Amino acid sequence: MKLGKEAMEALQAEITGLLSPGDELVVVGAVALRGTVLLAQKEYEELRKYFSEGFLWNCLNLGKDYGICGKTCSHMAEEAGAGALYSVGEGGILSALWKMAEASQVGLWANLRRIPIRQETIEVCEHFDLNPYYLLSEGALLIGIPSGESLVQEYRRMGLPAAVIGQTNRGNDRLLYSGENARYLDRPARDEIYKRNWYQPNLNAAAANKELEGKWQD
């Protein structure tokens, strides 16, 4: 079912620019960092039963160690010819992909295995049975650009995880690949963090954002 006019305009207002068929999809910044930090903060006593103190320290400091993508990353993308930018947030990277494709009325394919994600995030999410690709991802940036590899290399030289994860097309299908398996990209789901009954967005945002302060913050 297509979005109505008002809903489409609201969606397009979240995004800088629009995707074009043939654009490569670039992600810079590891996804689900904010969600991982929050889980480590709020579930520390539970997690320390299963993980080392060093592992949990890494979780709490993911933002400091890997930075966040602010205006510097956006400016670099624009200068490289990017036509669309989206700051990933609530709902995670998969919600961001759907929103950008829907707002731009394009099809796409994306490879889950190419998306930058920390092993700490994977292990914490597995423990709580959460999908990290639908988890709070402030700090990551999704980019649509005709050719993305050079931009990816620039980000990597800065110490930021980045990858070309897929490409848009003129069709209607939005496909996710993981190895030989493929499935359709679903409409945005409620962020996985809400499965933890302590999560309150307005109360938790300040603490999480403080943890995500990094050397690439503007």
PyMOL commands that place a pseudoatom at each C-alpha (Angstrom):
pseudoatom trace, name=CA, resn=MET, resi=1, chain=A, elem=C, hetatm=0, pos=[0.000, 0.000, 0.000]
pseudoatom trace, name=CA, resn=LYS, resi=2, chain=A, elem=C, hetatm=0, pos=[1.412, 3.354, -1.035]
pseudoatom trace, name=CA, resn=LEU, resi=3, chain=A, elem=C, hetatm=0, pos=[1.755, 6.231, 1.371]
pseudoatom trace, name=CA, resn=GLY, resi=4, chain=A, elem=C, hetatm=0, pos=[-0.664, 9.145, 1.145]
pseudoatom trace, name=CA, resn=LYS, resi=5, chain=A, elem=C, hetatm=0, pos=[0.501, 12.569, 0.068]
pseudoatom trace, name=CA, resn=GLU, resi=6, chain=A, elem=C, hetatm=0, pos=[0.973, 13.966, 3.574]
pseudoatom trace, name=CA, resn=ALA, resi=7, chain=A, elem=C, hetatm=0, pos=[2.748, 10.860, 4.809]
pseudoatom trace, name=CA, resn=MET, resi=8, chain=A, elem=C, hetatm=0, pos=[5.045, 10.893, 1.779]
pseudoatom trace, name=CA, resn=GLU, resi=9, chain=A, elem=C, hetatm=0, pos=[5.897, 14.564, 2.271]
pseudoatom trace, name=CA, resn=ALA, resi=10, chain=A, elem=C, hetatm=0, pos=[6.668, 13.927, 5.939]
pseudoatom trace, name=CA, resn=LEU, resi=11, chain=A, elem=C, hetatm=0, pos=[8.896, 11.007, 5.002]
pseudoatom trace, name=CA, resn=GLN, resi=12, chain=A, elem=C, hetatm=0, pos=[10.750, 12.983, 2.344]
pseudoatom trace, name=CA, resn=ALA, resi=13, chain=A, elem=C, hetatm=0, pos=[11.341, 15.764, 4.881]
pseudoatom trace, name=CA, resn=GLU, resi=14, chain=A, elem=C, hetatm=0, pos=[13.426, 13.320, 6.961]
pseudoatom trace, name=CA, resn=ILE, resi=15, chain=A, elem=C, hetatm=0, pos=[15.863, 12.796, 4.094]
pseudoatom trace, name=CA, resn=THR, resi=16, chain=A, elem=C, hetatm=0, pos=[18.350, 15.123, 2.435]
pseudoatom trace, name=CA, resn=GLY, resi=17, chain=A, elem=C, hetatm=0, pos=[17.806, 14.706, -1.305]
pseudoatom trace, name=CA, resn=LEU, resi=18, chain=A, elem=C, hetatm=0, pos=[16.442, 11.601, -3.045]
pseudoatom trace, name=CA, resn=LEU, resi=19, chain=A, elem=C, hetatm=0, pos=[17.871, 8.362, -4.358]
pseudoatom trace, name=CA, resn=SER, resi=20, chain=A, elem=C, hetatm=0, pos=[18.145, 7.802, -8.100]
pseudoatom trace, name=CA, resn=PRO, resi=21, chain=A, elem=C, hetatm=0, pos=[18.061, 4.440, -9.888]
pseudoatom trace, name=CA, resn=GLY, resi=22, chain=A, elem=C, hetatm=0, pos=[21.593, 3.065, -10.103]
pseudoatom trace, name=CA, resn=ASP, resi=23, chain=A, elem=C, hetatm=0, pos=[22.853, 4.801, -6.956]
pseudoatom trace, name=CA, resn=GLU, resi=24, chain=A, elem=C, hetatm=0, pos=[25.144, 2.772, -4.760]
pseudoatom trace, name=CA, resn=LEU, resi=25, chain=A, elem=C, hetatm=0, pos=[24.175, 2.572, -1.105]
pseudoatom trace, name=CA, resn=VAL, resi=26, chain=A, elem=C, hetatm=0, pos=[26.932, 3.425, 1.354]
pseudoatom trace, name=CA, resn=VAL, resi=27, chain=A, elem=C, hetatm=0, pos=[26.818, 3.080, 5.131]
pseudoatom trace, name=CA, resn=VAL, resi=28, chain=A, elem=C, hetatm=0, pos=[29.406, 4.904, 7.214]
pseudoatom trace, name=CA, resn=GLY, resi=29, chain=A, elem=C, hetatm=0, pos=[29.596, 4.256, 10.934]
pseudoatom trace, name=CA, resn=ALA, resi=30, chain=A, elem=C, hetatm=0, pos=[28.798, 0.970, 12.661]
pseudoatom trace, name=CA, resn=VAL, resi=31, chain=A, elem=C, hetatm=0, pos=[25.065, 0.414, 13.047]
pseudoatom trace, name=CA, resn=ALA, resi=32, chain=A, elem=C, hetatm=0, pos=[23.271, -0.032, 16.381]
pseudoatom trace, name=CA, resn=LEU, resi=33, chain=A, elem=C, hetatm=0, pos=[25.968, 1.716, 18.439]
pseudoatom trace, name=CA, resn=ARG, resi=34, chain=A, elem=C, hetatm=0, pos=[23.492, 3.700, 20.507]
pseudoatom trace, name=CA, resn=GLY, resi=35, chain=A, elem=C, hetatm=0, pos=[21.398, 0.629, 21.182]
pseudoatom trace, name=CA, resn=THR, resi=36, chain=A, elem=C, hetatm=0, pos=[24.466, -1.343, 22.238]
pseudoatom trace, name=CA, resn=VAL, resi=37, chain=A, elem=C, hetatm=0, pos=[25.613, 1.392, 24.608]
pseudoatom trace, name=CA, resn=LEU, resi=38, chain=A, elem=C, hetatm=0, pos=[22.160, 1.629, 26.187]
pseudoatom trace, name=CA, resn=LEU, resi=39, chain=A, elem=C, hetatm=0, pos=[21.889, -2.117, 26.645]
pseudoatom trace, name=CA, resn=ALA, resi=40, chain=A, elem=C, hetatm=0, pos=[25.323, -2.229, 28.273]
pseudoatom trace, name=CA, resn=GLN, resi=41, chain=A, elem=C, hetatm=0, pos=[24.362, 0.601, 30.610]
pseudoatom trace, name=CA, resn=LYS, resi=42, chain=A, elem=C, hetatm=0, pos=[20.945, -0.634, 31.619]
pseudoatom trace, name=CA, resn=GLU, resi=43, chain=A, elem=C, hetatm=0, pos=[21.630, -4.376, 31.606]
pseudoatom trace, name=CA, resn=TYR, resi=44, chain=A, elem=C, hetatm=0, pos=[25.166, -4.313, 32.984]
pseudoatom trace, name=CA, resn=GLU, resi=45, chain=A, elem=C, hetatm=0, pos=[24.534, -6.640, 35.926]
pseudoatom trace, name=CA, resn=GLU, resi=46, chain=A, elem=C, hetatm=0, pos=[22.786, -9.166, 33.700]
pseudoatom trace, name=CA, resn=LEU, resi=47, chain=A, elem=C, hetatm=0, pos=[25.478, -9.033, 31.025]
pseudoatom trace, name=CA, resn=ARG, resi=48, chain=A, elem=C, hetatm=0, pos=[28.402, -9.382, 33.423]
pseudoatom trace, name=CA, resn=LYS, resi=49, chain=A, elem=C, hetatm=0, pos=[27.155, -12.879, 34.272]
pseudoatom trace, name=CA, resn=TYR, resi=50, chain=A, elem=C, hetatm=0, pos=[27.981, -13.930, 30.721]
pseudoatom trace, name=CA, resn=PHE, resi=51, chain=A, elem=C, hetatm=0, pos=[30.622, -11.493, 29.418]
pseudoatom trace, name=CA, resn=SER, resi=52, chain=A, elem=C, hetatm=0, pos=[33.958, -10.219, 30.703]
pseudoatom trace, name=CA, resn=GLU, resi=53, chain=A, elem=C, hetatm=0, pos=[34.462, -6.787, 32.197]
pseudoatom trace, name=CA, resn=GLY, resi=54, chain=A, elem=C, hetatm=0, pos=[36.706, -5.941, 29.246]
pseudoatom trace, name=CA, resn=PHE, resi=55, chain=A, elem=C, hetatm=0, pos=[33.974, -6.850, 26.772]
pseudoatom trace, name=CA, resn=LEU, resi=56, chain=A, elem=C, hetatm=0, pos=[31.440, -4.685, 28.605]
pseudoatom trace, name=CA, resn=TRP, resi=57, chain=A, elem=C, hetatm=0, pos=[33.925, -1.819, 28.774]
pseudoatom trace, name=CA, resn=ASN, resi=58, chain=A, elem=C, hetatm=0, pos=[34.206, -2.015, 24.997]
pseudoatom trace, name=CA, resn=CYS, resi=59, chain=A, elem=C, hetatm=0, pos=[30.411, -1.930, 24.696]
pseudoatom trace, name=CA, resn=LEU, resi=60, chain=A, elem=C, hetatm=0, pos=[30.144, 1.157, 26.868]
pseudoatom trace, name=CA, resn=ASN, resi=61, chain=A, elem=C, hetatm=0, pos=[32.827, 2.941, 24.878]
pseudoatom trace, name=CA, resn=LEU, resi=62, chain=A, elem=C, hetatm=0, pos=[31.872, 2.009, 21.316]
pseudoatom trace, name=CA, resn=GLY, resi=63, chain=A, elem=C, hetatm=0, pos=[30.907, 5.583, 20.503]
pseudoatom trace, name=CA, resn=LYS, resi=64, chain=A, elem=C, hetatm=0, pos=[34.147, 7.007, 21.851]
pseudoatom trace, name=CA, resn=ASP, resi=65, chain=A, elem=C, hetatm=0, pos=[36.237, 4.440, 20.026]
pseudoatom trace, name=CA, resn=TYR, resi=66, chain=A, elem=C, hetatm=0, pos=[34.478, 4.561, 16.681]
pseudoatom trace, name=CA, resn=GLY, resi=67, chain=A, elem=C, hetatm=0, pos=[33.060, 8.074, 16.670]
pseudoatom trace, name=CA, resn=ILE, resi=68, chain=A, elem=C, hetatm=0, pos=[29.832, 9.336, 15.210]
pseudoatom trace, name=CA, resn=CYS, resi=69, chain=A, elem=C, hetatm=0, pos=[29.135, 10.617, 11.733]
pseudoatom trace, name=CA, resn=GLY, resi=70, chain=A, elem=C, hetatm=0, pos=[28.228, 14.284, 11.862]
pseudoatom trace, name=CA, resn=LYS, resi=71, chain=A, elem=C, hetatm=0, pos=[28.513, 17.191, 9.475]
pseudoatom trace, name=CA, resn=THR, resi=72, chain=A, elem=C, hetatm=0, pos=[32.017, 16.193, 8.387]
pseudoatom trace, name=CA, resn=CYS, resi=73, chain=A, elem=C, hetatm=0, pos=[30.768, 12.902, 6.956]
pseudoatom trace, name=CA, resn=SER, resi=74, chain=A, elem=C, hetatm=0, pos=[27.773, 14.567, 5.332]
pseudoatom trace, name=CA, resn=HIS, resi=75, chain=A, elem=C, hetatm=0, pos=[29.913, 17.260, 3.709]
pseudoatom trace, name=CA, resn=MET, resi=76, chain=A, elem=C, hetatm=0, pos=[32.326, 14.652, 2.392]
pseudoatom trace, name=CA, resn=ALA, resi=77, chain=A, elem=C, hetatm=0, pos=[29.460, 12.717, 0.839]
pseudoatom trace, name=CA, resn=GLU, resi=78, chain=A, elem=C, hetatm=0, pos=[27.950, 15.808, -0.767]
pseudoatom trace, name=CA, resn=GLU, resi=79, chain=A, elem=C, hetatm=0, pos=[31.301, 16.856, -2.196]
pseudoatom trace, name=CA, resn=ALA, resi=80, chain=A, elem=C, hetatm=0, pos=[31.720, 13.349, -3.633]
pseudoatom trace, name=CA, resn=GLY, resi=81, chain=A, elem=C, hetatm=0, pos=[28.402, 13.669, -5.477]
pseudoatom trace, name=CA, resn=ALA, resi=82, chain=A, elem=C, hetatm=0, pos=[25.908, 12.033, -3.108]
pseudoatom trace, name=CA, resn=GLY, resi=83, chain=A, elem=C, hetatm=0, pos=[22.296, 12.684, -4.019]
pseudoatom trace, name=CA, resn=ALA, resi=84, chain=A, elem=C, hetatm=0, pos=[20.708, 11.424, -0.802]
pseudoatom trace, name=CA, resn=LEU, resi=85, chain=A, elem=C, hetatm=0, pos=[21.669, 11.329, 2.879]
pseudoatom trace, name=CA, resn=TYR, resi=86, chain=A, elem=C, hetatm=0, pos=[19.844, 9.869, 5.850]
pseudoatom trace, name=CA, resn=SER, resi=87, chain=A, elem=C, hetatm=0, pos=[20.983, 9.895, 9.468]
pseudoatom trace, name=CA, resn=VAL, resi=88, chain=A, elem=C, hetatm=0, pos=[20.079, 6.459, 10.761]
pseudoatom trace, name=CA, resn=GLY, resi=89, chain=A, elem=C, hetatm=0, pos=[18.219, 6.500, 14.055]
pseudoatom trace, name=CA, resn=GLU, resi=90, chain=A, elem=C, hetatm=0, pos=[15.250, 4.760, 15.627]
pseudoatom trace, name=CA, resn=GLY, resi=91, chain=A, elem=C, hetatm=0, pos=[14.259, 1.627, 13.767]
pseudoatom trace, name=CA, resn=GLY, resi=92, chain=A, elem=C, hetatm=0, pos=[17.845, 0.952, 12.724]
pseudoatom trace, name=CA, resn=ILE, resi=93, chain=A, elem=C, hetatm=0, pos=[19.437, 0.530, 9.317]
pseudoatom trace, name=CA, resn=LEU, resi=94, chain=A, elem=C, hetatm=0, pos=[16.658, -1.580, 7.805]
pseudoatom trace, name=CA, resn=SER, resi=95, chain=A, elem=C, hetatm=0, pos=[14.049, 1.058, 8.586]
pseudoatom trace, name=CA, resn=ALA, resi=96, chain=A, elem=C, hetatm=0, pos=[16.372, 3.660, 7.083]
pseudoatom trace, name=CA, resn=LEU, resi=97, chain=A, elem=C, hetatm=0, pos=[16.733, 1.659, 3.867]
pseudoatom trace, name=CA, resn=TRP, resi=98, chain=A, elem=C, hetatm=0, pos=[12.971, 1.287, 3.488]
pseudoatom trace, name=CA, resn=LYS, resi=99, chain=A, elem=C, hetatm=0, pos=[12.336, 4.965, 4.181]
pseudoatom trace, name=CA, resn=MET, resi=100, chain=A, elem=C, hetatm=0, pos=[14.907, 6.159, 1.652]
pseudoatom trace, name=CA, resn=ALA, resi=101, chain=A, elem=C, hetatm=0, pos=[13.617, 3.794, -1.017]
pseudoatom trace, name=CA, resn=GLU, resi=102, chain=A, elem=C, hetatm=0, pos=[9.978, 4.665, -0.379]
pseudoatom trace, name=CA, resn=ALA, resi=103, chain=A, elem=C, hetatm=0, pos=[10.611, 8.413, -0.320]
pseudoatom trace, name=CA, resn=SER, resi=104, chain=A, elem=C, hetatm=0, pos=[12.538, 8.140, -3.582]
pseudoatom trace, name=CA, resn=GLN, resi=105, chain=A, elem=C, hetatm=0, pos=[10.189, 5.585, -5.196]
pseudoatom trace, name=CA, resn=VAL, resi=106, chain=A, elem=C, hetatm=0, pos=[12.982, 3.228, -6.215]
pseudoatom trace, name=CA, resn=GLY, resi=107, chain=A, elem=C, hetatm=0, pos=[13.748, -0.447, -5.788]
pseudoatom trace, name=CA, resn=LEU, resi=108, chain=A, elem=C, hetatm=0, pos=[16.944, -1.695, -4.198]
pseudoatom trace, name=CA, resn=TRP, resi=109, chain=A, elem=C, hetatm=0, pos=[18.979, -4.641, -3.087]
pseudoatom trace, name=CA, resn=ALA, resi=110, chain=A, elem=C, hetatm=0, pos=[21.247, -4.695, -0.053]
pseudoatom trace, name=CA, resn=ASN, resi=111, chain=A, elem=C, hetatm=0, pos=[23.587, -7.276, 1.447]
pseudoatom trace, name=CA, resn=LEU, resi=112, chain=A, elem=C, hetatm=0, pos=[23.253, -7.628, 5.218]
pseudoatom trace, name=CA, resn=ARG, resi=113, chain=A, elem=C, hetatm=0, pos=[26.751, -9.048, 5.493]
pseudoatom trace, name=CA, resn=ARG, resi=114, chain=A, elem=C, hetatm=0, pos=[28.269, -5.847, 4.136]
pseudoatom trace, name=CA, resn=ILE, resi=115, chain=A, elem=C, hetatm=0, pos=[26.677, -3.565, 6.736]
pseudoatom trace, name=CA, resn=PRO, resi=116, chain=A, elem=C, hetatm=0, pos=[29.269, -2.294, 9.260]
pseudoatom trace, name=CA, resn=ILE, resi=117, chain=A, elem=C, hetatm=0, pos=[28.457, -3.743, 12.667]
pseudoatom trace, name=CA, resn=ARG, resi=118, chain=A, elem=C, hetatm=0, pos=[30.551, -4.442, 15.742]
pseudoatom trace, name=CA, resn=GLN, resi=119, chain=A, elem=C, hetatm=0, pos=[30.922, -7.961, 17.143]
pseudoatom trace, name=CA, resn=GLU, resi=120, chain=A, elem=C, hetatm=0, pos=[29.990, -6.569, 20.561]
pseudoatom trace, name=CA, resn=THR, resi=121, chain=A, elem=C, hetatm=0, pos=[26.644, -5.477, 19.129]
pseudoatom trace, name=CA, resn=ILE, resi=122, chain=A, elem=C, hetatm=0, pos=[26.000, -8.882, 17.596]
pseudoatom trace, name=CA, resn=GLU, resi=123, chain=A, elem=C, hetatm=0, pos=[26.742, -10.744, 20.825]
pseudoatom trace, name=CA, resn=VAL, resi=124, chain=A, elem=C, hetatm=0, pos=[24.707, -8.434, 23.082]
pseudoatom trace, name=CA, resn=CYS, resi=125, chain=A, elem=C, hetatm=0, pos=[21.739, -8.582, 20.712]
pseudoatom trace, name=CA, resn=GLU, resi=126, chain=A, elem=C, hetatm=0, pos=[21.948, -12.364, 20.515]
pseudoatom trace, name=CA, resn=HIS, resi=127, chain=A, elem=C, hetatm=0, pos=[21.849, -12.532, 24.303]
pseudoatom trace, name=CA, resn=PHE, resi=128, chain=A, elem=C, hetatm=0, pos=[18.603, -10.534, 24.444]
pseudoatom trace, name=CA, resn=ASP, resi=129, chain=A, elem=C, hetatm=0, pos=[17.174, -11.978, 21.212]
pseudoatom trace, name=CA, resn=LEU, resi=130, chain=A, elem=C, hetatm=0, pos=[17.127, -8.586, 19.492]
pseudoatom trace, name=CA, resn=ASN, resi=131, chain=A, elem=C, hetatm=0, pos=[17.655, -7.847, 15.809]
pseudoatom trace, name=CA, resn=PRO, resi=132, chain=A, elem=C, hetatm=0, pos=[20.580, -5.368, 15.624]
pseudoatom trace, name=CA, resn=TYR, resi=133, chain=A, elem=C, hetatm=0, pos=[19.480, -4.161, 12.185]
pseudoatom trace, name=CA, resn=TYR, resi=134, chain=A, elem=C, hetatm=0, pos=[16.305, -2.747, 13.751]
pseudoatom trace, name=CA, resn=LEU, resi=135, chain=A, elem=C, hetatm=0, pos=[18.140, -1.219, 16.732]
pseudoatom trace, name=CA, resn=LEU, resi=136, chain=A, elem=C, hetatm=0, pos=[18.868, 2.422, 17.595]
pseudoatom trace, name=CA, resn=SER, resi=137, chain=A, elem=C, hetatm=0, pos=[21.648, 3.530, 15.248]
pseudoatom trace, name=CA, resn=GLU, resi=138, chain=A, elem=C, hetatm=0, pos=[22.341, 7.206, 15.819]
pseudoatom trace, name=CA, resn=GLY, resi=139, chain=A, elem=C, hetatm=0, pos=[25.845, 7.885, 14.581]
pseudoatom trace, name=CA, resn=ALA, resi=140, chain=A, elem=C, hetatm=0, pos=[25.523, 5.935, 11.325]
pseudoatom trace, name=CA, resn=LEU, resi=141, chain=A, elem=C, hetatm=0, pos=[24.827, 7.600, 7.975]
pseudoatom trace, name=CA, resn=LEU, resi=142, chain=A, elem=C, hetatm=0, pos=[23.149, 6.067, 4.912]
pseudoatom trace, name=CA, resn=ILE, resi=143, chain=A, elem=C, hetatm=0, pos=[24.208, 7.575, 1.595]
pseudoatom trace, name=CA, resn=GLY, resi=144, chain=A, elem=C, hetatm=0, pos=[23.026, 7.269, -2.005]
pseudoatom trace, name=CA, resn=ILE, resi=145, chain=A, elem=C, hetatm=0, pos=[25.760, 8.077, -4.530]
pseudoatom trace, name=CA, resn=PRO, resi=146, chain=A, elem=C, hetatm=0, pos=[26.449, 7.121, -8.180]
pseudoatom trace, name=CA, resn=SER, resi=147, chain=A, elem=C, hetatm=0, pos=[29.783, 5.506, -7.273]
pseudoatom trace, name=CA, resn=GLY, resi=148, chain=A, elem=C, hetatm=0, pos=[30.627, 4.955, -3.633]
pseudoatom trace, name=CA, resn=GLU, resi=149, chain=A, elem=C, hetatm=0, pos=[33.911, 3.056, -3.362]
pseudoatom trace, name=CA, resn=SER, resi=150, chain=A, elem=C, hetatm=0, pos=[36.193, 6.123, -3.364]
pseudoatom trace, name=CA, resn=LEU, resi=151, chain=A, elem=C, hetatm=0, pos=[34.096, 7.723, -0.632]
pseudoatom trace, name=CA, resn=VAL, resi=152, chain=A, elem=C, hetatm=0, pos=[34.223, 4.522, 1.395]
pseudoatom trace, name=CA, resn=GLN, resi=153, chain=A, elem=C, hetatm=0, pos=[38.023, 4.535, 1.200]
pseudoatom trace, name=CA, resn=GLU, resi=154, chain=A, elem=C, hetatm=0, pos=[38.135, 8.155, 2.392]
pseudoatom trace, name=CA, resn=TYR, resi=155, chain=A, elem=C, hetatm=0, pos=[36.037, 7.294, 5.440]
pseudoatom trace, name=CA, resn=ARG, resi=156, chain=A, elem=C, hetatm=0, pos=[38.190, 4.277, 6.200]
pseudoatom trace, name=CA, resn=ARG, resi=157, chain=A, elem=C, hetatm=0, pos=[41.318, 6.424, 6.093]
pseudoatom trace, name=CA, resn=MET, resi=158, chain=A, elem=C, hetatm=0, pos=[39.663, 8.501, 8.817]
pseudoatom trace, name=CA, resn=GLY, resi=159, chain=A, elem=C, hetatm=0, pos=[39.237, 5.372, 10.905]
pseudoatom trace, name=CA, resn=LEU, resi=160, chain=A, elem=C, hetatm=0, pos=[35.495, 5.053, 10.296]
pseudoatom trace, name=CA, resn=PRO, resi=161, chain=A, elem=C, hetatm=0, pos=[33.882, 1.751, 9.285]
pseudoatom trace, name=CA, resn=ALA, resi=162, chain=A, elem=C, hetatm=0, pos=[32.215, 2.146, 5.886]
pseudoatom trace, name=CA, resn=ALA, resi=163, chain=A, elem=C, hetatm=0, pos=[31.021, -0.048, 3.013]
pseudoatom trace, name=CA, resn=VAL, resi=164, chain=A, elem=C, hetatm=0, pos=[29.004, -0.129, -0.174]
pseudoatom trace, name=CA, resn=ILE, resi=165, chain=A, elem=C, hetatm=0, pos=[26.101, -2.369, 0.892]
pseudoatom trace, name=CA, resn=GLY, resi=166, chain=A, elem=C, hetatm=0, pos=[23.853, -2.369, -2.184]
pseudoatom trace, name=CA, resn=GLN, resi=167, chain=A, elem=C, hetatm=0, pos=[22.343, -0.454, -5.080]
pseudoatom trace, name=CA, resn=THR, resi=168, chain=A, elem=C, hetatm=0, pos=[19.059, 1.073, -6.198]
pseudoatom trace, name=CA, resn=ASN, resi=169, chain=A, elem=C, hetatm=0, pos=[17.140, 0.269, -9.378]
pseudoatom trace, name=CA, resn=ARG, resi=170, chain=A, elem=C, hetatm=0, pos=[14.032, 1.256, -11.344]
pseudoatom trace, name=CA, resn=GLY, resi=171, chain=A, elem=C, hetatm=0, pos=[11.955, -1.653, -10.067]
pseudoatom trace, name=CA, resn=ASN, resi=172, chain=A, elem=C, hetatm=0, pos=[9.621, -1.947, -7.112]
pseudoatom trace, name=CA, resn=ASP, resi=173, chain=A, elem=C, hetatm=0, pos=[11.279, -4.794, -5.235]
pseudoatom trace, name=CA, resn=ARG, resi=174, chain=A, elem=C, hetatm=0, pos=[13.427, -4.106, -2.200]
pseudoatom trace, name=CA, resn=LEU, resi=175, chain=A, elem=C, hetatm=0, pos=[15.515, -7.170, -1.486]
pseudoatom trace, name=CA, resn=LEU, resi=176, chain=A, elem=C, hetatm=0, pos=[17.833, -8.128, 1.357]
pseudoatom trace, name=CA, resn=TYR, resi=177, chain=A, elem=C, hetatm=0, pos=[20.511, -10.743, 0.796]
pseudoatom trace, name=CA, resn=SER, resi=178, chain=A, elem=C, hetatm=0, pos=[22.419, -12.736, 3.369]
pseudoatom trace, name=CA, resn=GLY, resi=179, chain=A, elem=C, hetatm=0, pos=[24.623, -15.264, 1.653]
pseudoatom trace, name=CA, resn=GLU, resi=180, chain=A, elem=C, hetatm=0, pos=[22.431, -17.253, -0.720]
pseudoatom trace, name=CA, resn=ASN, resi=181, chain=A, elem=C, hetatm=0, pos=[19.229, -16.286, 1.105]
pseudoatom trace, name=CA, resn=ALA, resi=182, chain=A, elem=C, hetatm=0, pos=[17.042, -13.386, 0.011]
pseudoatom trace, name=CA, resn=ARG, resi=183, chain=A, elem=C, hetatm=0, pos=[13.934, -11.768, 1.431]
pseudoatom trace, name=CA, resn=TYR, resi=184, chain=A, elem=C, hetatm=0, pos=[11.896, -8.638, 0.923]
pseudoatom trace, name=CA, resn=LEU, resi=185, chain=A, elem=C, hetatm=0, pos=[12.654, -5.556, 2.992]
pseudoatom trace, name=CA, resn=ASP, resi=186, chain=A, elem=C, hetatm=0, pos=[9.759, -5.024, 5.403]
pseudoatom trace, name=CA, resn=ARG, resi=187, chain=A, elem=C, hetatm=0, pos=[8.136, -1.736, 6.276]
pseudoatom trace, name=CA, resn=PRO, resi=188, chain=A, elem=C, hetatm=0, pos=[9.741, -0.111, 9.332]
pseudoatom trace, name=CA, resn=ALA, resi=189, chain=A, elem=C, hetatm=0, pos=[9.106, -2.046, 12.517]
pseudoatom trace, name=CA, resn=ARG, resi=190, chain=A, elem=C, hetatm=0, pos=[9.141, -0.743, 16.064]
pseudoatom trace, name=CA, resn=ASP, resi=191, chain=A, elem=C, hetatm=0, pos=[12.693, -0.379, 17.291]
pseudoatom trace, name=CA, resn=GLU, resi=192, chain=A, elem=C, hetatm=0, pos=[13.992, -3.483, 19.039]
pseudoatom trace, name=CA, resn=ILE, resi=193, chain=A, elem=C, hetatm=0, pos=[14.979, -1.443, 22.099]
pseudoatom trace, name=CA, resn=TYR, resi=194, chain=A, elem=C, hetatm=0, pos=[11.307, -1.182, 23.077]
pseudoatom trace, name=CA, resn=LYS, resi=195, chain=A, elem=C, hetatm=0, pos=[11.358, -4.882, 23.929]
pseudoatom trace, name=CA, resn=ARG, resi=196, chain=A, elem=C, hetatm=0, pos=[13.265, -3.844, 27.043]
pseudoatom trace, name=CA, resn=ASN, resi=197, chain=A, elem=C, hetatm=0, pos=[10.611, -2.379, 29.333]
pseudoatom trace, name=CA, resn=TRP, resi=198, chain=A, elem=C, hetatm=0, pos=[12.951, 0.223, 30.830]
pseudoatom trace, name=CA, resn=TYR, resi=199, chain=A, elem=C, hetatm=0, pos=[13.390, 2.154, 27.582]
pseudoatom trace, name=CA, resn=GLN, resi=200, chain=A, elem=C, hetatm=0, pos=[11.960, 5.682, 27.591]
pseudoatom trace, name=CA, resn=PRO, resi=201, chain=A, elem=C, hetatm=0, pos=[13.275, 7.750, 24.628]
pseudoatom trace, name=CA, resn=ASN, resi=202, chain=A, elem=C, hetatm=0, pos=[13.304, 11.186, 26.253]
pseudoatom trace, name=CA, resn=LEU, resi=203, chain=A, elem=C, hetatm=0, pos=[14.998, 9.968, 29.426]
pseudoatom trace, name=CA, resn=ASN, resi=204, chain=A, elem=C, hetatm=0, pos=[17.572, 7.739, 27.763]
pseudoatom trace, name=CA, resn=ALA, resi=205, chain=A, elem=C, hetatm=0, pos=[18.625, 9.979, 24.859]
pseudoatom trace, name=CA, resn=ALA, resi=206, chain=A, elem=C, hetatm=0, pos=[20.926, 12.307, 26.794]
pseudoatom trace, name=CA, resn=ALA, resi=207, chain=A, elem=C, hetatm=0, pos=[22.876, 9.505, 28.449]
pseudoatom trace, name=CA, resn=ALA, resi=208, chain=A, elem=C, hetatm=0, pos=[23.291, 7.577, 25.218]
pseudoatom trace, name=CA, resn=ASN, resi=209, chain=A, elem=C, hetatm=0, pos=[24.310, 10.589, 23.199]
pseudoatom trace, name=CA, resn=LYS, resi=210, chain=A, elem=C, hetatm=0, pos=[26.980, 11.386, 25.787]
pseudoatom trace, name=CA, resn=GLU, resi=211, chain=A, elem=C, hetatm=0, pos=[28.389, 7.884, 25.322]
pseudoatom trace, name=CA, resn=LEU, resi=212, chain=A, elem=C, hetatm=0, pos=[28.448, 8.404, 21.560]
pseudoatom trace, name=CA, resn=GLU, resi=213, chain=A, elem=C, hetatm=0, pos=[30.621, 11.496, 21.652]
pseudoatom trace, name=CA, resn=GLY, resi=214, chain=A, elem=C, hetatm=0, pos=[33.685, 10.845, 19.508]
pseudoatom trace, name=CA, resn=LYS, resi=215, chain=A, elem=C, hetatm=0, pos=[36.472, 12.567, 17.711]
pseudoatom trace, name=CA, resn=TRP, resi=216, chain=A, elem=C, hetatm=0, pos=[34.401, 12.935, 14.542]
pseudoatom trace, name=CA, resn=GLN, resi=217, chain=A, elem=C, hetatm=0, pos=[31.634, 14.850, 16.298]
pseudoatom trace, name=CA, resn=ASP, resi=218, chain=A, elem=C, hetatm=0, pos=[31.102, 18.367, 14.903]
for i in range(1, 218): cmd.bond("trace and resi %d" % i, "trace and resi %d" % (i + 1))
show_as sticks, trace
zoom trace
